[in-house]
Amino acid sequence: MALLGSVPEAERLHAPGIGEPPRAPLPGFVRRGESAQGAQGTLAAARARRLTASKRGFVCRPRLVRRLLREHDATTVLIAAPAGYGKTSLLLEWAARDERQFAWITLSESDNHPGRLLSSLLHALDALEPLPASVAETLDALDGGAPDDEISKMIETAATVVASMAFERHPMVLVLDDLHVLHSGDALRVVGSLAEAMPPGAKLALGSRTEPELRLARLRGAGALLELGANDLAMNAYEAHQLLLSVGHSLDRERIERLVSRTEGWPAGLYLASLSLDDADEDSDAERTAGDAKQISQYVTDEVLGPLPSELRLFLSRTSMLDHLSGSLCDAVLGRSDSARLLQKLASGNLMVLPLDTGRTWYRCHGLLRDVLRTELQVQDPRAAAELNGRASEWFQRCHETDRAIQHAVAGGDVDRAGRLLWANAADYLMRGSDRRLHRLVAGISEEEMARCPELTLALSHARLWSGDLTGAEHLARLASESLGSQTTRHDPSLEAALALIDASLVRRGAAQMGSDAERAYALLGEASPWRGPCSLLSGVALHLTGDANGARGRLDEGVHCTVHVAPLVESLCLAQLALIDAEAGEWEQALERVSLATDRLTAHGLDRVPLASLVLAVSAWVVGHEGHADDAKRHLSMAIQLLETFDGFVPWYEVEARVLLARASIRLADVTVARGLLAQASRHARRMPDVPVFRTWLDDAWAAIDELSAAALGGPDALTIAELRILRFLPTHLSFREIGERLHVSTNTVKSQAHAIYGKLGASSRSEAVARACALGLIEVSIV
């Protein structure tokens, strides 16, 4: 033991971010044999000089010091956190800013003898406030080495004496630092008795790396205990910024916040990460730098793992691939039966293992500790790491936690297992709008590894398709097809169905073939397969586009039936298609009912911002607008347009349907400019499916509605007629007058005479000049077909 002993934690780290060097003398430090008055000055100045010598890396912690200064009710302060959280330096900074006298004892292994510990405590208190003469005999006995059987009586006597001491006139704080070195029951009983006996005006401050085995419940219940833990001592973004500045680095706020998140605000981790920036580009990813710092790894190994028994260190190493820990999970992974006990022991003895619930069922390691252990295991025993990840994957699969089961299969290098798990759950991911999550799960697998696993490539192909990446979907489907073709054993028919469904979705050979591919996929699937929903949707769309409205209704109704409560996104798309067919047949009331149900389903499942929801919103904008709900129509119109813009050329039937419907909604809302732009885009997508004549009908009808709206808005004797506006729409195209007449079912002479009338009204002498004048007036767009 040493009164006013060294500050090993601060010195080893150059006190990283754990207290600013005091600018004033430290008041009231005393040691055995000196009076409080005589000890002030020299010892305080020495302490200040030692701190100033290690100025690099100091950061003031005023928010913590204020809590310590403002706490008046607590007679005991417990600061418990792992190595590197700045406990010692916080105590020093508190002492530098507090007017009270401080007595400081840095504990050591020898203080586990209760007599020695009790003697030092009483001598420290005597230096601050002279003890009664009756205690002198006790002190002499302790100094002479009292026998163990008399220690209990002396502890009681000392507690009584301490409780009777008067510190009201000269308040004091007794600091016991490095309390974690005490493991003797009698020594801990000395500290516990002292805590309970502290008189008014006195405060006991305890600094420890672990939760001390003290009975503090009574103090806690009485409000006499102030506790600061790792969460309290963790640095925030501002403190991290100050720390980085103190060592010569300046990062922007975003990178500082990432670094704080990565280190969980651990001061030692932040400081050591800043050292790694000395040899790195400061523009590099600070988050990655923190994880790779050799200094952090060495510090964790020496200071956090070093004191642990070999059994506990091995346990932590073998479970390091797990983000969260429980007794049953660790037992399954390690093949043992006492993991719950070990976790409880680690959580109480090493504060970098943290409980996640009040029942202490689940725990987690500090992120940097886990990463150090995980890297160590991967380097030293990669086969064991793979095997342990495999067991974890099996456990999570049994618990129906698919994400984690896949993640551990990927981490263990078992691509086939990851692929099987992914394919078995791909429909659930995609039809609930989680395609991005699916991509993240397998982000670490190379394309070469993917190519050998058709389940994996097919799942990712569908994910690319649902996110709008048609090129990526087609590429992965080709890899899956090649992989299936090279296999000699019989494979799952659902994989063949998945390939057929990709063909149907990409619409490579027109609407009729799209329907055939969807039906082929449907036939290969079992009755309970969730993929039957998308098959019914595509088959129903194909029937609708080729003129079989009744057949389309049947398939879409089946799609709703097999996806209800299972695949809300596909269910909503089927309902929207049925609403479209209803509206075209004049059944507006039923259309409104269906589209309202579709949008409600999207909203209820948080899918109204998924790009594939744009078609549902487009149908809704048209139908609710027709039924007089202008505000809802405008809202869904705006949302659908925003979502459509996230696609970079999606499947053509979807693009045409959505844009034509949005144009119809815009026309009803008298927004001709938006309607023209949407129809121009729909015309371009319609070229990709020339076998669908209904597209031309939809476009012509929509343009005719725009012409009528434009004619009604024009005034004066030179206003263009509706017939002339219809001709004007085709003037920017390559079509001849004869071909325009065929499109509009009028003669060539009629087209020619109306065209010349247009020239005259626009003051133009040629077709190109008329087009330029009409574009300037906002009557047409040159990209229209």
C-alpha positions in Angstrom: 0.0 0.0 0.0 1.1 3.5 -0.6 -0.5 6.7 0.6 -0.5 9.1 -2.3 0.8 6.2 -4.3 1.6 6.1 -8.0 -1.0 6.4 -10.7 0.0 3.5 -12.9 -3.1 3.6 -15.1 -2.6 7.2 -15.9 1.1 6.9 -16.5 0.9 3.8 -18.8 -1.5 5.7 -21.0 -0.2 9.1 -20.5 -3.6 9.7 -18.9 -5.6 9.5 -22.2 -8.6 11.6 -22.0 -9.1 11.1 -18.3 -8.7 14.4 -16.6 -7.0 17.7 -17.2 -3.8 18.5 -15.4 -4.7 20.7 -12.4 -3.6 24.3 -12.7 -3.9 24.9 -9.0 -2.2 23.0 -6.2 -4.1 19.9 -5.1 -5.6 20.7 -1.7 -5.4 18.6 1.4 -3.4 15.5 0.3 -1.9 13.8 3.4 0.0 10.7 4.1 0.7 8.7 7.3 2.6 10.6 9.9 1.8 14.1 8.7 -0.8 16.6 9.8 -3.3 17.8 7.2 -1.9 21.4 7.4 1.7 20.4 7.0 1.1 18.0 4.2 -0.6 20.6 2.0 1.5 22.2 -0.7 4.5 19.9 -1.3 2.6 16.7 -1.9 -0.1 18.6 -3.9 2.5 20.3 -6.0 4.3 17.1 -6.6 1.1 15.5 -7.8 0.4 18.4 -10.1 3.9 18.2 -11.5 3.5 14.5 -12.3 0.2 15.1 -14.0 1.5 18.1 -16.0 4.5 16.0 -17.2 2.0 13.7 -18.9 -0.1 16.5 -20.3 -0.4 14.9 -23.8 -3.8 13.2 -23.9 -5.4 14.9 -20.9 -9.0 16.0 -21.4 -11.0 17.7 -18.7 -14.1 15.9 -17.5 -16.2 18.7 -16.1 -19.5 16.9 -16.4 -18.3 14.1 -14.2 -16.5 16.4 -11.7 -19.7 18.5 -11.3 -21.6 15.4 -10.3 -18.9 14.6 -7.7 -18.9 18.2 -6.4 -22.6 18.6 -6.2 -23.3 15.3 -4.5 -24.0 16.1 -0.8 -26.1 13.2 0.5 -23.8 10.3 -0.5 -21.2 9.2 2.0 -19.7 6.7 -0.4 -18.7 7.2 -4.0 -18.0 4.1 -6.1 -16.2 4.6 -9.5 -16.1 1.1 -11.1 -15.0 0.6 -14.7 -12.5 -1.5 -16.6 -8.9 -0.4 -17.2 -8.5 2.7 -19.3 -11.7 4.5 -18.3 -9.8 7.2 -16.3 -10.9 6.4 -12.8 -7.7 7.5 -11.1 -7.4 10.7 -13.1 -11.1 11.6 -12.5 -10.4 11.2 -8.8 -7.3 13.5 -9.1 -9.3 16.1 -11.1 -12.0 16.0 -8.4 -9.4 16.5 -5.7 -7.9 19.5 -7.7 -11.3 21.2 -7.9 -12.7 20.4 -4.4 -12.0 22.5 -1.3 -12.1 19.5 1.0 -9.1 17.7 2.3 -8.2 14.4 0.5 -6.4 11.4 1.9 -5.3 9.0 -0.8 -4.5 5.3 -0.5 -3.5 3.3 -3.5 -4.1 -0.3 -2.5 -1.8 -3.3 -3.3 -1.9 -7.0 -2.9 -0.5 -6.8 0.6 -3.5 -4.9 1.8 -5.5 -8.1 1.7 -4.3 -8.5 5.2 -7.0 -6.8 7.2 -4.7 -5.6 10.0 -2.4 -3.8 7.6 -5.4 -2.3 5.7 -7.1 -1.2 8.9 -3.9 0.4 10.2 -3.3 2.4 7.1 -7.0 3.6 7.1 -6.8 4.8 10.7 -3.5 6.5 10.2 -4.8 8.3 7.2 -7.9 9.5 9.1 -5.7 10.4 12.1 -3.7 12.7 9.9 -6.8 14.5 8.8 -8.6 14.6 12.2 -6.8 13.4 15.3 -8.3 10.1 16.6 -9.3 9.8 20.2 -6.6 8.7 22.6 -8.3 5.5 23.2 -7.7 4.4 19.6 -3.9 4.7 20.1 -3.8 1.3 21.6 -5.6 -0.2 18.7 -3.2 1.5 16.2 -0.2 0.2 18.1 -1.7 -3.4 18.1 -2.3 -3.2 14.3 1.2 -1.8 13.7 2.6 -4.7 15.6 0.6 -7.2 13.6 -2.5 -8.2 15.5 -3.6 -11.8 15.4 -6.4 -12.8 13.0 -8.8 -13.7 15.8 -8.7 -10.1 17.1 -9.3 -8.5 13.7 -13.0 -8.7 13.9 -13.1 -6.9 17.2 -10.8 -4.2 15.9 -12.9 -3.7 12.8 -15.9 -3.1 15.1 -14.0 -0.7 17.3 -12.6 1.2 14.3 -16.1 1.5 12.8 -17.4 2.9 16.0 -14.5 5.4 16.3 -14.9 6.5 12.6 -18.6 7.0 13.1 -18.0 9.3 16.1 -15.4 11.5 14.3 -16.4 15.1 13.6 -15.6 16.3 10.1 -18.2 19.0 9.9 -15.7 21.8 10.4 -13.0 20.3 8.1 -14.8 18.0 5.5 -12.7 15.4 4.0 -12.6 12.7 1.3 -10.8 9.4 1.8 -9.8 7.8 -1.5 -9.2 4.0 -1.8 -7.9 3.5 -5.3 -7.4 0.1 -7.0 -10.0 -1.5 -4.8 -10.1 -4.5 -7.2 -6.9 -5.9 -5.8 -8.7 -6.8 -2.6 -10.0 -10.3 -2.6 -9.7 -11.2 1.1 -13.1 -11.4 2.8 -11.8 -9.7 5.9 -10.2 -6.9 3.9 -13.4 -6.3 2.1 -15.2 -6.4 5.4 -12.9 -3.6 6.6 -13.9 -1.4 3.6 -17.6 -2.3 4.0 -17.6 -1.4 7.7 -15.8 1.9 6.9 -18.4 2.8 4.2 -21.3 2.2 6.6 -19.5 4.2 9.4 -18.6 7.3 7.5 -19.8 10.3 9.6 -21.3 13.6 8.3 -18.7 15.7 6.5 -16.7 12.7 5.4 -16.9 10.8 2.2 -15.3 7.5 1.1 -14.3 7.3 -2.6 -13.6 3.9 -4.1 -11.9 3.3 -7.5 -12.1 -0.2 -8.9 -11.8 -2.1 -12.1 -14.5 -4.6 -11.0 -17.7 -4.5 -9.0 -16.5 -4.9 -5.4 -18.0 -7.6 -3.3 -19.3 -5.2 -0.8 -22.7 -5.1 0.8 -23.8 -1.7 -0.4 -27.5 -2.3 -0.7 -28.3 -0.4 2.5 -26.3 2.6 1.3 -27.9 2.4 -2.1 -31.4 2.2 -0.7 -30.7 5.2 1.6 -29.4 7.3 -1.2 -26.0 7.4 0.5 -24.1 5.8 -2.5 -23.1 7.6 -5.7 -22.1 5.1 -8.4 -20.2 6.0 -11.6 -19.7 3.1 -14.1 -18.3 2.6 -17.5 -21.3 4.2 -19.2 -20.8 7.3 -17.2 -17.1 7.5 -17.8 -17.4 6.8 -21.5 -16.5 9.8 -23.6 -19.0 11.7 -25.7 -18.2 13.2 -29.1 -17.1 16.5 -27.7 -14.7 14.9 -25.2 -13.4 12.7 -28.0 -12.8 15.8 -30.1 -10.9 17.4 -27.3 -8.8 14.3 -26.8 -7.9 14.2 -30.5 -7.0 17.8 -30.5 -4.7 17.3 -27.5 -2.7 14.8 -29.5 -2.6 16.8 -32.7 -5.5 15.4 -34.7 -8.6 17.1 -36.0 -11.4 14.9 -37.5 -14.8 16.1 -38.7 -17.9 15.4 -36.5 -19.1 12.5 -38.5 -15.8 10.6 -38.3 -15.5 11.4 -34.6 -19.0 10.1 -33.9 -18.1 6.9 -35.8 -14.9 6.6 -33.7 -16.8 7.1 -30.5 -19.4 4.5 -31.6 -16.6 2.1 -32.6 -14.8 2.4 -29.2 -18.0 2.9 -27.3 -16.4 6.0 -25.8 -13.7 4.0 -24.0 -11.1 6.6 -23.2 -8.1 4.3 -23.6 -9.5 3.0 -26.9 -9.9 6.5 -28.2 -6.5 7.5 -27.1 -4.8 4.5 -28.6 -6.8 4.9 -31.8 -5.5 8.4 -32.0 -1.9 7.1 -31.8 -2.6 4.8 -34.8 -3.5 8.0 -36.7 0.1 9.2 -36.4 1.1 6.7 -39.1 -2.1 6.8 -41.1 -3.9 9.2 -43.3 -6.3 11.3 -41.2 -8.7 11.1 -44.1 -8.9 7.4 -43.8 -11.8 5.7 -42.1 -11.3 6.4 -38.4 -13.8 3.7 -37.5 -11.6 1.1 -39.3 -8.4 2.5 -37.9 -9.8 2.0 -34.4 -10.4 -1.6 -35.0 -7.0 -2.3 -36.5 -4.8 -0.4 -34.0 -2.1 -2.7 -32.7 -1.9 -0.5 -29.6 -5.5 -1.3 -28.7 -4.9 -5.0 -29.2 -1.8 -4.9 -27.0 -3.6 -2.9 -24.3 -6.6 -5.2 -24.2 -4.4 -8.2 -24.0 -2.3 -6.9 -21.2 -4.7 -4.9 -19.1 -8.1 -6.5 -19.7 -7.3 -10.1 -20.5 -4.0 -10.4 -18.6 -5.5 -10.5 -15.1 -8.1 -13.1 -16.0 -7.8 -16.8 -15.1 -7.0 -19.0 -18.1 -10.4 -20.7 -18.0 -12.2 -17.4 -18.4 -9.9 -16.1 -21.1 -10.4 -19.2 -23.1 -14.1 -19.0 -22.6 -14.1 -15.4 -24.0 -11.9 -16.3 -26.9 -14.1 -19.3 -28.0 -17.3 -17.2 -27.7 -15.8 -14.1 -29.4 -17.7 -14.8 -32.7 -21.0 -14.2 -30.9 -22.3 -10.6 -30.7 -24.5 -11.5 -27.7 -23.9 -14.2 -25.1 -26.3 -16.4 -23.1 -25.7 -19.5 -21.0 -27.6 -21.8 -23.4 -26.0 -20.4 -26.5 -22.5 -20.6 -25.1 -23.2 -24.2 -23.9 -24.3 -25.2 -27.4 -21.3 -23.6 -29.1 -18.7 -24.8 -26.6 -20.2 -28.2 -25.6 -20.3 -27.4 -21.9 -22.9 -26.8 -19.2 -21.7 -24.1 -16.9 -21.6 -21.1 -19.3 -24.2 -19.1 -17.3 -22.1 -19.3 -14.2 -19.0 -18.1 -16.1 -20.9 -15.2 -17.7 -22.1 -14.1 -14.3 -18.6 -14.3 -13.0 -17.2 -12.3 -15.9 -19.9 -9.6 -15.6 -19.2 -9.0 -12.0 -15.4 -9.3 -12.2 -14.7 -7.7 -15.6 -16.8 -4.8 -16.5 -16.1 -5.2 -20.2 -18.6 -8.0 -20.2 -22.0 -6.3 -19.8 -25.4 -7.7 -18.9 -28.1 -6.8 -21.4 -31.2 -7.5 -19.3 -32.2 -7.2 -15.7 -32.4 -11.0 -15.4 -28.8 -11.3 -16.5 -29.7 -13.9 -19.2 -28.0 -12.1 -22.1 -24.6 -10.4 -22.1 -22.2 -8.8 -24.5 -18.5 -8.0 -24.6 -17.3 -4.5 -25.3 -16.9 -4.2 -29.1 -13.1 -3.7 -29.0 -12.5 -6.6 -26.6 -14.7 -8.9 -28.8 -12.8 -7.8 -32.0 -9.4 -8.4 -30.4 -10.4 -11.9 -29.3 -12.1 -12.7 -32.6 -9.1 -11.7 -34.6 -6.8 -13.7 -32.3 -9.0 -16.8 -32.6 -9.2 -16.5 -36.4 -5.4 -16.2 -36.8 -4.4 -18.8 -34.2 -7.1 -21.4 -34.9 -9.2 -20.8 -38.0 -10.6 -24.3 -38.0 -11.9 -23.9 -34.5 -13.4 -20.5 -35.5 -15.2 -22.1 -38.4 -16.5 -25.0 -36.3 -17.7 -22.7 -33.6 -19.5 -20.5 -36.1 -21.2 -23.5 -37.5 -22.5 -24.6 -34.1 -23.7 -21.0 -33.5 -25.5 -21.1 -36.9 -27.3 -24.3 -36.0 -28.4 -22.9 -32.6 -29.8 -19.8 -34.1 -31.6 -21.8 -36.8 -33.3 -23.9 -34.1 -34.3 -20.7 -32.4 -35.7 -19.3 -35.8 -33.3 -16.4 -35.8 -32.5 -16.7 -39.5 -30.4 -13.5 -39.8 -27.9 -14.6 -37.2 -27.9 -18.2 -38.5 -26.9 -16.9 -41.9 -24.3 -14.5 -40.5 -22.5 -17.3 -38.6 -22.6 -19.6 -41.6 -21.0 -16.9 -43.7 -18.5 -16.1 -40.9 -17.6 -19.8 -40.7 -17.1 -20.0 -44.5 -20.0 -22.5 -45.0 -21.4 -20.9 -48.2 -23.7 -23.9 -49.0 -25.3 -23.6 -45.6 -25.7 -19.9 -45.9 -27.3 -20.4 -49.4 -29.7 -23.0 -48.2 -30.8 -20.8 -45.2 -31.1 -17.8 -47.4 -33.1 -19.5 -50.1 -35.5 -21.1 -47.6 -36.3 -17.7 -46.2 -35.8 -15.5 -49.3 -39.5 -15.1 -50.1 -40.1 -13.9 -46.5 -37.3 -11.3 -46.8 -38.4 -10.0 -50.3 -42.1 -10.0 -49.9 -41.7 -7.9 -46.7 -39.5 -5.4 -48.4 -36.2 -6.5 -46.9 -34.1 -7.0 -50.0 -31.4 -4.8 -48.7 -31.1 -6.8 -45.5 -30.7 -9.9 -47.6 -27.8 -8.4 -49.5 -26.1 -7.3 -46.2 -26.2 -10.8 -44.8 -24.0 -12.2 -47.5 -21.8 -9.2 -48.2 -18.6 -11.1 -47.4 -19.1 -13.8 -50.0 -17.2 -13.5 -53.2 -18.9 -14.0 -56.6 -16.8 -17.1 -57.2 -18.2 -18.7 -54.1 -21.7 -17.6 -55.0 -21.4 -19.2 -58.4 -21.1 -22.6 -56.8 -24.3 -22.3 -54.8 -27.4 -22.0 -56.9 -29.6 -21.3 -53.8 -27.5 -18.3 -52.9 -27.3 -16.9 -56.4 -31.1 -17.3 -57.0 -31.9 -15.6 -53.7 -29.6 -12.7 -54.6 -31.0 -12.6 -58.1 -34.5 -12.1 -56.9 -33.2 -9.5 -54.4 -31.6 -7.6 -57.2 -34.8 -7.8 -59.2 -37.0 -6.5 -56.3 -34.6 -3.6 -55.8 -34.8 -2.6 -59.5 -31.4 -3.9 -60.6 -32.4 -5.9 -63.7 -28.9 -6.3 -65.0 -27.6 -7.7 -61.7 -30.6 -10.0 -61.5 -30.1 -11.4 -64.9 -26.3 -11.9 -64.3 -26.9 -13.8 -61.1 -29.7 -15.9 -62.7 -27.3 -16.9 -65.4 -24.8 -18.0 -62.8 -27.5 -20.0 -61.0 -28.6 -21.7 -64.3 -25.0 -22.7 -65.1 -24.5 -24.1 -61.5 -27.7 -26.1 -61.7 -26.8 -27.4 -65.1 -23.5 -28.7 -63.9 -25.0 -30.6 -61.0 -25.7 -34.3 -61.6 -27.8 -35.0 -58.6 -31.5 -34.1 -58.5 -32.1 -30.7 -57.1 -35.0 -28.8 -55.6 -37.8 -28.1 -58.1 -38.3 -24.7 -56.4 -34.9 -23.7 -57.9 -36.1 -24.4 -61.4 -39.3 -22.4 -60.5 -37.2 -19.5 -59.3 -35.3 -19.4 -62.7 -38.7 -19.4 -64.5 -40.0 -16.7 -62.3 -36.9 -14.6 -63.1 -37.6 -15.1 -66.8 -41.2 -14.0 -66.3 -40.2 -10.9 -64.3 -37.6 -9.7 -66.8 -40.1 -10.0 -69.7 -37.5 -11.1 -72.2 -40.0 -12.2 -74.9 -43.2 -10.2 -74.4 -46.3 -10.4 -72.3 -47.5 -13.8 -73.6 -44.2 -15.5 -72.7 -44.2 -13.7 -69.4 -47.5 -15.4 -68.6 -46.2 -18.8 -69.8 -43.0 -18.5 -67.7 -45.1 -17.5 -64.6 -47.4 -20.5 -65.1 -44.4 -22.8 -65.5 -43.0 -21.6 -62.3 -46.3 -21.9 -60.5 -46.7 -25.6 -61.6 -43.2 -26.5 -60.2 -44.1 -25.1 -56.7 -45.9 -26.8 -53.9 -49.2 -25.6 -52.7 -47.7 -24.0 -49.6 -44.9 -22.2 -51.4 -44.8 -18.4 -50.8 -43.4 -18.0 -54.3 -46.9 -18.9 -55.7 -47.9 -15.3 -54.9 -45.5 -13.6 -57.3 -46.3 -16.3 -59.9 -50.0 -15.4 -59.7 -49.3 -11.7 -59.8 -47.2 -12.0 -63.0 -49.6 -14.4 -64.6 -52.5 -12.1 -63.8 -50.7 -9.0 -65.2 -49.9 -10.9 -68.4 -53.5 -12.0 -68.9 -54.7 -8.4 -68.3 -52.2 -7.0 -70.8 -53.2 -9.5 -73.5 -56.9 -8.8 -73.1 -58.2 -11.5 -70.8 -59.6 -9.5 -67.9 -61.6 -12.4 -66.5 -58.7 -14.7 -66.5 -56.6 -12.0 -64.9 -59.1 -11.5 -62.1 -59.0 -15.2 -61.3 -55.2 -15.4 -61.1 -54.9 -12.1 -59.1 -57.6 -13.2 -56.6 -55.6 -16.4 -56.0 -52.5 -14.2 -55.5 -54.3 -12.3 -52.8 -55.5 -15.5 -51.2 -52.1 -17.1 -51.0 -50.3 -14.0 -49.8 -52.7 -12.6 -47.2 -50.8 -12.2 -43.8 -47.7 -13.8 -45.4 -46.5 -11.4 -48.1 -48.1 -8.0 -47.7 -46.1 -6.4 -50.6 -47.3 -9.0 -53.2 -50.8 -9.0 -51.7 -50.9 -5.2 -52.2 -49.7 -5.4 -55.8 -52.4 -8.0 -56.6 -55.1 -5.9 -55.0 -53.9 -2.8 -56.9 -54.1 -4.8 -60.2 -57.6 -5.9 -59.4 -58.5 -2.3 -58.6 -57.2 -1.2 -62.0 -59.3 -3.8 -63.8 -62.3 -2.8 -61.7 -61.9 0.8 -62.6 -61.4 0.1 -66.3 -64.8 -1.8 -66.1 -66.4 1.2 -64.4 -66.7 -0.5 -61.1 -65.2 2.4 -59.2 -66.7 1.7 -55.8 -65.1 -1.8 -55.7 -61.8 -0.4 -57.1 -61.7 2.2 -54.2 -62.3 -0.6 -51.7 -59.5 -2.7 -53.1 -57.0 0.0 -53.4 -57.7 1.3 -49.9 -57.1 -2.2 -48.5 -53.8 -2.3 -50.5 -52.5 1.0 -49.2 -53.5 0.1 -45.7 -51.6 -3.1 -45.9 -48.5 -1.3 -47.1 -48.7 1.3 -44.3 -49.3 -1.3 -41.6 -46.1 -3.2 -42.5 -44.0 -0.1 -43.2 -43.8 -0.8 -46.9 -45.3 2.5 -48.3 -41.7 3.8 -48.9 -40.5 0.7 -50.7 -39.9 1.4 -54.5 -42.2 -1.5 -55.5 -45.0 0.3 -53.7 -45.1 3.0 -56.4 -47.5 1.1 -58.6 -50.0 0.6 -55.7 -49.8 4.3 -55.0 -50.2 5.1 -58.7 -53.4 3.1 -58.9 -54.6 4.7 -55.7 -53.9 8.2 -56.9 -56.0 7.6 -60.0 -58.9 5.9 -58.3 -59.2 8.1 -55.2 -58.8 11.2 -57.5 -61.7 9.9 -59.7 -63.8 9.5 -56.5 -63.2 13.1 -55.5 -60.5 12.7 -52.8 -58.1 15.3 -54.2 -55.8 15.6 -51.1 -55.2 11.8 -51.0 -54.7 11.7 -54.7 -52.1 14.5 -54.6 -50.3 12.8 -51.7 -50.1 9.3 -53.3 -49.2 10.9 -56.7 -46.2 12.7 -55.1 -45.1 9.6 -53.2 -45.3 7.3 -56.2 -43.3 9.7 -58.5 -40.6 9.9 -55.9 -40.4 6.1 -55.5 -40.4 5.6 -59.3 -37.4 7.8 -59.6 -35.3 5.4 -57.5 -35.6 2.8 -60.4 -33.1 3.0 -63.2 -35.4 1.5 -65.8 -37.6 -1.2 -64.2 -39.6 -3.9 -66.0 -41.5 -2.3 -68.8 -45.1 -3.3 -68.0 -44.6 -1.9 -64.5 -43.1 1.4 -65.7 -45.9 1.9 -68.3 -48.7 1.1 -66.0 -47.5 3.2 -63.2 -46.7 6.3 -65.3 -49.9 6.1 -67.4 -51.9 5.9 -64.2 -50.0 8.8 -62.6 -50.6 10.8 -65.8 -54.4 10.1 -65.5 -54.3 11.2 -61.9 -52.4 14.4 -62.9 -54.9 15.2 -65.6 -57.8 14.9 -63.2 -55.8 17.3 -60.9 -55.3 19.6 -63.9 -51.5 19.3 -63.8 -50.9 19.0 -67.6 -47.1 19.6 -67.3 -46.6 16.6 -65.0 -49.0 14.5 -67.1 -47.1 15.2 -70.3 -43.8 14.2 -68.7 -45.1 11.0 -67.4 -46.7 10.0 -70.7 -43.5 10.8 -72.5 -41.6 8.4 -70.2 -44.3 5.8 -70.5 -44.1 5.9 -74.3 -40.4 5.2 -74.1 -40.9 2.1 -71.9 -43.8 0.9 -74.1 -41.3 0.4 -76.9 -39.8 -2.5 -74.9 -43.0 -4.4 -75.2 -44.3 -3.9 -78.7 -46.6 -7.0 -78.4 -49.0 -5.2 -76.0 -51.4 -3.1 -78.1 -53.3 -1.9 -75.0 -50.4 0.3 -74.1 -51.0 2.3 -77.3 -54.6 2.6 -76.4 -53.8 3.8 -72.9 -51.3 6.4 -74.2 -53.6 7.7 -76.9 -56.6 8.0 -74.5 -54.4 9.9 -72.0 -53.1 12.2 -74.6 -56.6 12.8 -75.8 -57.6 13.8 -72.3 -54.6 16.2 -72.2 -55.7 17.7 -75.5 -59.2 18.3 -74.2 -57.8 19.9 -71.1 -55.5 22.1 -73.1 -58.2 23.1 -75.6 -60.5 24.1 -72.7 -57.7 26.3 -71.3 -57.0 28.1 -74.6 -59.0 31.2 -75.5 -59.4 33.6 -78.5 -60.1 33.1 -82.2 -56.7 31.4 -82.8 -57.1 28.6 -80.2 -56.2 25.1 -81.3 -59.0 22.7 -81.5 -59.0 19.3 -79.9 -58.5 17.6 -83.2 -55.5 19.9 -83.9 -54.0 19.3 -80.5 -54.1 15.5 -81.3 -52.2 16.1 -84.5 -49.8 18.5 -82.8 -48.8 15.7 -80.4 -47.4 13.6 -83.3 -45.5 16.4 -85.1 -42.2 15.9 -83.1 -42.2 12.2 -84.1 -40.8 10.5 -87.2 -44.3 9.5 -88.3 -45.5 10.7 -91.7 -48.9 12.4 -92.2 -50.2 9.0 -93.5 -49.0 7.1 -90.4 -50.4 9.8 -88.1 -53.7 9.4 -89.8 -53.6 5.6 -89.3 -52.9 6.1 -85.6 -55.8 8.6 -85.2 -58.1 6.8 -87.7 -58.5 9.8 -90.0 -57.4 10.4 -93.6 -54.1 11.7 -94.7 -55.7 14.9 -96.2 -57.4 15.6 -92.8 -54.1 15.3 -91.1 -52.4 17.6 -93.7 -55.1 20.3 -93.5 -55.1 20.3 -89.7 -51.3 20.5 -89.6 -51.3 23.6 -91.8 -54.0 25.1 -89.6 -51.6 24.5 -86.6 -48.8 26.2 -88.5 -50.9 29.2 -89.0 -52.1 29.5 -85.5 -48.6 29.1 -84.1 -47.1 31.5 -86.6 -44.9 28.8 -88.0 -43.9 28.1 -91.7 -42.8 24.4 -91.2 -43.3 21.3 -89.2 -40.1 21.8 -87.2 -40.8 25.4 -86.5 -44.3 24.5 -85.3 -42.8 21.9 -83.0 -40.4 24.5 -81.6 -43.2 27.0 -81.0 -45.4 24.4 -79.4 -42.6 23.2 -77.0 -41.9 26.8 -76.0 -45.6 27.2 -75.1 -45.6 24.0 -73.1 -48.1 22.2 -75.4 -45.9 19.2 -76.3 -42.5 17.6 -75.5 -40.2 16.6 -78.3 -39.5 13.2 -76.8 -43.1 12.1 -77.3 -43.7 9.0 -79.5 
